[in-house]
Amino acid sequence: MPCSEVMAETMRANLGVEPGLSETKMFGTLCFMLHGNMVCGVHSAWGMFRAGKHREGAALNKGAQPLSFTGRKMGGMVELDRDPFDNDARRRDLIAFSLANAASLPPK
């Protein structure tokens, strides 16, 4: 499943130039990593965020849905469909949760 380049550019702009930030192909699309740990990613019509299990409830309260593109829920991972993804404040909050989660993990 190809990623949306428009959504990828939006993620890049929101992530900024965080030291240790990189991009990689994962889950068949583009993911953003911090020191080797996944932060977020984009598919063709939605964004995914690794908020972490202890921030998952807060992420869901921001309008995200549990990530389940494999058919089963992935703990600590949430997604935003295209319309909610276009909400700057919501997306930036989820990126902040995800950056904090990745920063709390040991580098790979």
Backbone as numpy.savetxt, mean C-alpha at the origin, in Angstrom:
# Nx Ny Nz CAx CAy CAz Cx Cy Cz
-1.56 -9.14 -14.00 -2.42 -7.97 -14.00 -1.51 -6.74 -14.00
-1.56 -5.93 -15.02 -0.69 -4.76 -15.09 -1.15 -3.69 -14.10
-0.19 -2.86 -13.70 -0.55 -1.78 -12.76 -0.94 -0.53 -13.53
-1.68 0.33 -12.89 -2.05 1.62 -13.44 -0.87 2.56 -13.25
-0.32 3.06 -14.34 0.81 3.98 -14.23 0.40 5.29 -13.56
-0.83 5.71 -13.77 -1.32 6.93 -13.11 -1.34 6.73 -11.60
-1.86 5.59 -11.16 -1.89 5.29 -9.72 -0.47 5.13 -9.18
0.42 4.52 -9.95 1.81 4.36 -9.51 2.48 5.72 -9.32
2.25 6.64 -10.24 2.82 7.99 -10.11 2.26 8.70 -8.88
0.98 8.50 -8.60 0.38 9.10 -7.41 1.06 8.55 -6.16
1.27 7.24 -6.10 1.96 6.62 -4.96 3.37 7.17 -4.84
4.10 7.26 -5.95 5.46 7.78 -5.91 5.48 9.20 -5.32
4.56 10.02 -5.77 4.50 11.40 -5.28 4.19 11.44 -3.78
3.30 10.58 -3.32 2.94 10.55 -1.90 4.06 9.97 -1.04
4.80 9.01 -1.56 5.87 8.39 -0.79 7.09 9.30 -0.69
7.31 10.12 -1.69 8.45 11.03 -1.68 9.76 10.30 -1.88
10.80 10.81 -1.26 12.15 10.27 -1.45 12.69 9.68 -0.15
11.88 8.92 0.51 12.25 8.25 1.76 13.51 7.42 1.53
14.58 7.62 2.36 15.77 6.77 2.22 15.40 5.29 2.38
15.93 4.45 1.53 15.66 3.02 1.60 14.44 2.59 0.81
13.76 3.53 0.15 12.56 3.22 -0.62 12.96 2.69 -2.00
12.30 1.63 -2.44 12.55 1.07 -3.76 11.25 0.52 -4.35
11.31 0.15 -5.60 10.16 -0.44 -6.30 10.55 -1.83 -6.77
9.57 -2.74 -6.77 9.81 -4.09 -7.26 8.52 -4.67 -7.80
8.63 -5.61 -8.69 7.48 -6.35 -9.19 7.18 -7.47 -8.20
5.92 -7.51 -7.75 5.51 -8.50 -6.77 4.01 -8.67 -6.90
3.48 -9.84 -6.64 2.05 -10.10 -6.78 1.57 -9.77 -8.19
2.45 -9.84 -9.17 2.08 -9.55 -10.55 1.91 -8.09 -10.87
2.39 -7.21 -9.98 2.25 -5.78 -10.21 3.39 -5.03 -9.52
3.25 -3.73 -9.35 4.30 -2.89 -8.78 4.09 -2.69 -7.29
5.14 -2.95 -6.50 5.10 -2.72 -5.06 6.22 -1.79 -4.67
5.97 -1.02 -3.63 6.95 -0.10 -3.08 7.46 -0.70 -1.78
8.76 -0.69 -1.60 9.40 -1.34 -0.47 10.22 -0.32 0.32
10.33 -0.54 1.62 11.21 0.25 2.48 12.18 -0.72 3.13
13.45 -0.60 2.78 14.50 -1.49 3.28 14.11 -2.96 3.07
13.48 -3.26 1.94 13.12 -4.63 1.59 11.77 -5.10 2.11
11.07 -4.28 2.88 9.75 -4.63 3.40 8.67 -3.89 2.62
7.62 -4.62 2.24 6.56 -4.01 1.46 5.84 -2.91 2.23
5.61 -1.79 1.54 4.85 -0.67 2.08 3.47 -0.66 1.44
3.42 -0.59 0.11 2.17 -0.48 -0.62 2.41 -0.90 -2.07
1.34 -0.92 -2.85 1.46 -1.28 -4.26 0.23 -0.88 -5.03
0.31 -1.05 -6.33 -0.82 -0.71 -7.19 -1.09 -1.82 -8.18
-2.36 -2.10 -8.38 -2.83 -3.01 -9.43 -3.45 -2.15 -10.51
-4.18 -2.72 -11.39 -4.77 -1.96 -12.50 -5.88 -1.03 -12.05
-6.62 -1.38 -11.01 -7.76 -0.55 -10.60 -7.85 -0.31 -9.10
-6.83 -0.68 -8.34 -6.87 -0.46 -6.91 -5.47 -0.43 -6.33
-5.36 0.18 -5.14 -4.10 0.22 -4.41 -4.16 -0.72 -3.23
-2.99 -1.23 -2.85 -2.92 -2.09 -1.67 -1.91 -1.50 -0.70
-2.17 -1.70 0.58 -1.37 -1.09 1.63 -1.09 -2.12 2.72
0.16 -2.19 3.17 0.52 -3.09 4.27 0.56 -2.26 5.56
-0.61 -2.02 6.10 -0.74 -1.19 7.29 -0.24 -1.90 8.54
-0.21 -3.21 8.53 0.17 -3.99 9.70 -1.06 -4.41 10.48
-0.96 -5.53 11.15 -2.12 -6.08 11.86 -2.63 -5.14 12.94
-1.75 -4.44 13.64 -2.22 -3.57 14.73 -2.79 -2.24 14.21
-2.59 -1.91 12.93 -3.19 -0.71 12.34 -4.32 -1.05 11.35
-4.60 -2.32 11.20 -5.60 -2.74 10.23 -6.97 -2.14 10.54
-7.39 -2.14 11.80 -8.68 -1.56 12.17 -8.76 -0.08 11.82
-7.69 0.66 12.10 -7.66 2.09 11.77 -7.72 2.28 10.26
-7.05 1.42 9.51 -7.08 1.50 8.04 -8.49 1.22 7.51
-9.15 0.24 8.09 -10.52 -0.07 7.68 -11.46 1.09 8.01
-11.22 1.76 9.12 -12.02 2.94 9.48 -11.81 4.10 8.52
-10.71 4.09 7.79 -10.44 5.13 6.78 -11.12 4.81 5.45
-11.83 3.69 5.37 -12.55 3.34 4.15 -11.91 2.26 3.32
-10.81 1.69 3.81 -10.18 0.58 3.09 -10.98 -0.70 3.31
-10.69 -1.69 2.49 -11.29 -3.02 2.61 -10.17 -4.03 2.87
-10.47 -5.15 3.53 -9.43 -6.17 3.69 -8.94 -6.63 2.32
-7.65 -6.79 2.18 -7.07 -7.27 0.92 -7.35 -8.76 0.79
-7.97 -9.14 -0.30 -8.30 -10.56 -0.50 -8.25 -10.94 -1.96
-7.31 -10.39 -2.71 -7.27 -10.69 -4.14 -6.92 -12.14 -4.43
-6.41 -12.86 -3.44 -6.12 -14.28 -3.63 -7.32 -15.15 -3.28
-8.40 -14.52 -2.79 -9.58 -15.28 -2.39 -9.68 -15.45 -0.89
-8.60 -15.10 -0.18 -8.67 -15.13 1.28 -7.99 -13.89 1.83
-8.49 -13.44 2.95 -8.00 -12.22 3.59 -6.53 -12.36 3.99
-5.78 -11.30 3.75 -4.37 -11.26 4.14 -4.25 -10.29 5.33
-3.98 -10.80 6.51 -3.93 -9.98 7.72 -2.95 -8.82 7.60
-3.40 -7.66 8.04 -2.55 -6.48 8.01 -2.49 -5.77 6.67
-3.13 -6.36 5.67 -3.13 -5.78 4.31 -4.53 -5.29 3.98
-4.60 -4.10 3.38 -5.88 -3.52 2.98 -5.78 -3.00 1.55
-6.93 -2.75 0.96 -6.96 -2.23 -0.41 -7.95 -1.08 -0.52
-7.72 -0.25 -1.52 -8.64 0.83 -1.87 -8.97 0.71 -3.34
-10.26 0.64 -3.66 -10.68 0.68 -5.06 -10.37 2.05 -5.63
-10.54 2.21 -6.93 -10.14 3.43 -7.61 -10.76 4.71 -7.03
-12.06 4.74 -6.80 -12.68 5.96 -6.29 -12.14 6.35 -4.91
-12.10 5.43 -3.93 -11.51 5.82 -2.65 -10.02 6.14 -2.76
-9.31 5.47 -3.68 -7.88 5.74 -3.87 -7.66 7.19 -4.27
-8.58 7.74 -5.02 -8.44 9.12 -5.49 -8.67 10.15 -4.39
-9.07 9.73 -3.19 -9.22 10.63 -2.05 -7.83 10.83 -1.43
-7.26 12.03 -1.63 -5.88 12.29 -1.19 -5.66 12.03 0.29
-6.53 12.53 1.15 -6.34 12.37 2.59 -6.39 10.90 3.00
-7.33 10.17 2.48 -7.48 8.74 2.81 -6.23 7.97 2.37
-5.81 8.20 1.13 -4.63 7.49 0.60 -3.38 7.85 1.40
-3.20 9.11 1.72 -2.01 9.53 2.47 -2.01 8.94 3.88
-3.16 8.83 4.51 -3.24 8.20 5.84 -2.81 6.73 5.74
-3.28 6.04 4.73 -2.92 4.62 4.57 -1.44 4.47 4.25
-0.89 5.38 3.48 0.56 5.34 3.20 1.33 5.59 4.49
0.87 6.53 5.31 1.55 6.80 6.58 1.52 5.57 7.49
0.37 4.90 7.58 0.28 3.65 8.36 1.27 2.62 7.82
1.32 2.50 6.50 2.16 1.48 5.86 3.64 1.79 6.00
4.02 3.06 5.88 5.42 3.43 6.09 5.83 3.16 7.53
4.97 3.49 8.48 5.27 3.24 9.89 5.43 1.74 10.14
4.56 0.94 9.53 4.67 -0.51 9.69 5.99 -1.02 9.12
6.33 -0.62 7.90 7.57 -1.09 7.28 8.80 -0.63 8.06
8.76 0.59 8.59 9.88 1.13 9.35 10.08 0.37 10.66
9.01 -0.25 11.18 9.11 -0.99 12.44 9.70 -2.39 12.25
9.87 -2.82 11.01 10.37 -4.17 10.72 11.87 -4.13 10.47
12.57 -5.22 10.77 14.01 -5.24 10.49 14.25 -5.21 8.98
15.30 -4.51 8.54 15.61 -4.48 7.09 15.89 -5.89 6.59
15.55 -6.10 5.31 15.83 -7.41 4.69 17.08 -7.30 3.83
